[in-house]
């Protein structure tokens, strides 16, 4: 059954997953629950948007064969980057309290006052704000849930990149 899915339909599914993920983060977690996104959360959101945009372009382009494989690879790379950041976030949340790094300045402050390279380095390292578990669902923190979504996306992209495509009629 999976082999009959068109590449376009798979990419549309990835776009929808990105949209639902961003709506959940922005509307429910941030808007309804009032949870502010930490720098690592913002970075993960950027990777979700990246895979969503790549998947949208792929769906609109509707290429077959090699083109679809290239789009799937690019989408997978974006998801892989997000998974790495989410894994770092999960690691920070599971550190013993005495090993949690101190809280740093806000992302806005860093972007306004530090060179971009320094800001990026500090953001990717995470800080004490990122180590707090402020909400969970079924025992999974937000970064753990995000890591699962990134892993699902990676698997779908890998499958899309290596699968046999249906013959054209």
Secondary structure, 3 states (H helix, E strand, C coil): CHHHCCHHHHHHHHHHHHHHHHHHHHHHHHHHCCCCCCHHHHHHHHHHHHHHHHHHHHHHHCCCCHHHHHHHHHHHHHHHHHHHHHHHHHHHHCCCHHHCCCCCCCHHHHHHHCCHHHHHHHHHHCCHHHHCCCCEECCEEHHHHHHHHHHHHHHHHHHHHHCCCCCCC
